[in-house]
Amino acid sequence: MIFTTLIDVSELHTLLLNQKVSGNKNNLVILDCRCSIQDPEVGIKLYKEAHIPGAVLCDFDRLVTGTVSHGTGRHPMPDREQFKENMQRLGVGSNKQVVLYDQGGLGFATRLWFELRWLGLEKVAVLNGGFKAWTNAKYPVSSEPVEPSPAVIETASSLETPIPMSVVQNNLKKHSYLVVDARPESRFHGIGENVDHKAGHIPGSVSRPGSENFNPDGTFKSPVELRKEFLILLNGRNPSQIINSCGSGVNASVNLFAMDYAGLVGSHLYVDSWSQWIDDDSNPVEVN
């Protein structure tokens, strides 16, 4: 079975058992991409404490995102070839099933899912509920570091393409897209901004916090429930008319992923998002 969006902890556990029985370790790679926007070192610390057996550490800020400078946003897309090399070193290959996990209820795994699809990889899944769901199910963990076996990613057409700021700027006049902001609603309204140097949102955008895609335990809502909620938000629009935005393209990837999971495929991701938007003083901001 191929997993392309979500995989439950029981399904991953079964894959690991099958791998142990068969002795074939070349068909599955698990990446631990736990992270914190406030502290990039958190993921490394958490991995050393405990991780899913066989999981390889994927340092989110060093391997998943590109070089940060003025005008890039806080988590820009990486150089494509460098990112490909990084993933190959971690054991990601075209013929492997890739499983990604963060703490659960966050967007680090979905952002990496987006980028691997950018490389043309389809057999990529996010662990539903993340590491929290794994431990809640009382499955085994390990503190032993895993040395990855390098693999090969064959050249393929991108399954996802990030939207540049120019498209969002043009949309202020053309109104071809609906920009959906995944930040907490308070930050969308410019209240209590403590991350970026300007408060507010892109004019004409609407609020849909990424947290609304999750159940209280950090697992995703059902595809039926998500589809119902997003259809209300779409209000007759095609998913391809949606641009997902947030602070730096992490929470926004949750909305895109949730839409895909609900069968509403084709929305876009403005990766650099608000943190890039406000670095250009000519870009208007809205607070309400």
N, C-alpha and C positions, 0 to 999 in steps of 0.2 A: 504494500500500500504506500502511496506517495502522499506526503503531507505538504500542502502549499500555503496554508494560513495558520490555523491553530492545531496544536497537538496536546492532548490531555496527559497528565502525569502518569496515568495508568498505561497509556499507549507508549510513552517513552520508556517506562519501566519494562514493558514487554519487549521493546526493541533491544534494550540492553541485555535482557535475559537471552533472547535469541542470538545476540552477538556472542555472548559468553558460551552458549552451547555449540554454536557453529565454529567459533574461533575466528570468524571473519570480522576483522575490525576496520575494513576498508570501505564499508558501505554507510557509515554513520559518523558524523562529527557534531559534537555539542560545544557550543561557545557560551561561556559565562561572561555576559557583558553588563553585570551590575555596576552601577555608577551613581554619582550624586552631582547635581549641578553645582552645589555649594562646595563640595570637596571631591575633586577628581581622584584622590587616592583611596577613597572608600572601597571601590571595587576590588582593588588589589588586596586590601586588608580582609575583606569578606571572603575572598577566594582562598586566602591562606588559612582562614579559620575553618571553613567547610564549604564544599561544593559537591555537585552531583558527580558520582564516580565516572571518570573518563572525560569530564568536561575540561576544555582548554580555556585558559584565561584570555579574554579579549579586552585589552585595555581600551575603553571607549574613547577617551580623549586623545590618546596617542595613535590609535590604529583606525578608528572609524571616522573621525572628523579631520578636516584639513587645517592648515596653518591659519591662525587668527591674526587679523590686522584690522586697521580702521576700514570700515566699509564692507567687511566680510560677514558680519554676524558672529555670534558666539560659537556656533557649531557648523562651520561651512562644510560643503562637500569636499572630500579629499581629492587629490590628483588621482585620476582613474587608474592609471597604470601602477602607481605606488600602492593604492588600495588593493588592487588585484594581487600584487606581490605579497602584501601583508596577509591577505586571506589565504593564499596558497601556502604560506609558511605555517599558518595555523591549522592546515589540514583540510581546508575547504576545496572541494573538487566538483567538477561538473556532474559526475556520476554518483555523488554522495547525497544522502539525505542530511540536511543541515537543520539542527535544532538550536534555537537561541533562547536564552532566558535572562531576565533581570530579577529584581526583588519581587515583582508582581505588582500590577496596578500602575505601571510606569511606561515610559515610551522609549527606553533605551533599546529594548529588543526589537520593537517595531521600526525604529529608525535604521537599525542594522539590517533588518528584513528588507526595507526599502532599498538600501544601497546594494545589497546582494542581488536584488532583482534588477537594479540599474546595470549590473554586470551581466545580466541575462540569465541568472540562475532562478529556476522555478521551484525546485525541490527544497524550499526553505520554509520552516515553520517556527512559530513562536510558542513557547511552552505556556499553556493557559494557567495563569496564577503565579507563574514564575517559581523561584526557589521557595517562597513561602508555601505554595501549594504542595510542592514536593515534600517538604518537611512535615507539613500538616498531615500528609498521607502516610507518614512514618516510613518513607523509603530511605534506604541507606545513603549516607554522605561520606565524603572523604576529605582529608586535609593534605593528602599527598599531591604535589604538583604533577601535572601531566605534560610530558614532552610530546608535542605534536609531530605527526608524520606528514611532511610536505606533500601536497597534491597539485593537480593541474586543473586550472579553470580554462576551458576552451572558449575561444572567441564566439560570442553570440550577441544577437540584437538585444538592446535594453528593453526590459519589461516595464521600467519606470524611468521617467525623465523629469528632473527638477525644473520648476518654473523660475525664470530669472525675475529680478525686480522690475525690469523694463515692462514686462507683461502686466504686472500689478499696477505700475504707474499709468500705463495706457488704459487700464481698465477703469480708472477714475473718470474718464470721459466716455468710454465706449460701453461700459456696464455689461460686458459679455459674460463675466463670471460673478459668482457670489463668493466673497472671501469669508471663510469661516475660521474664527479665531479660537484656538484650543486652550488659551491661558485661563487661569481662574477668572471668574466673572468680575471680581473686584479689580483685578489688574486691567481687564478690558475697559472698565469704566474709569480708569485712572486713579483708583483708590488704593492706597497703601503700596504703591510701586516701590519695591526694594531690590530689584534686580537690574533694571535698565535705567539709563540717565534721563529718559523722558517717559512720561506717563500718557496713557490713552490707547488709541487703536487706529488702524488704517481706516480712513473715511469710507463709509458704506459697508463695512464688514459687520458680521453678526457673531454673537458669542455662542460657542458650543464647547465648554470645557472638556478636555480629554478625559477627565475623571468620570464624566457621565457615561462612559462606555463600559465601566466596570461595576461588578457587584461589590458589596462591602468586603468580601474576602479577597479581592484583587483579581478574581477571574472575570473574563469578559461576559457581558450579558449574552443571552441567546441571540442567534442571527435573526430570529423572528422579531424579537423586541427591538434590536438595533435597527432593523429595516423599517419598522413602524416609526421610530423616532426620527430617523434620517429622512424618510419620505415627507414628514411634516416640515422638516427644515428645508428640503429641496423645493417644496411647494410647486411641483410641476416641472422643475428643471431636470435636465439630464445630469447624471453624475459628472460628466465631462465638463460641466459648467461650474464646478466647484474647485476653488483653490483653498487648500488647507494651510493655515498659518498659525504661528504661536510666538514664542519668544526667540527660539533659535532652531526650529525644525524638529524638536523632539516630541513634545506633546501633540503637535500637528500630525505627526506620523501615526499616532494612535487613531485619530479620526479617519485618516485615509485607510488604514488597516481595517478598522471596524466596518467601514463602508464596503470594502472588498469582501470581508467575511459575511456581510449581510447580502451579498449578491449585487451591490451597487458599485460596480467596477468602473474605473475610468477617471476618478477625481485626481487632482494634482496636488503637489507639495511645493510650497514656497519655502525652501529649506532655510534661507537666511533670515526670513521673517522680520519681526519687529526690531530685533537688535541690529539688523542692517538698515531697515527703513529709516530709523531715527538718526543714523549717521549721515544721512543726506539731508541737509538743512532745507532743501527745496521741497522735500516731501511733506505734505500737510498731515497733521494729526488731529484726531477728534477725541473729545472727552465728553461723555454723557452717560 
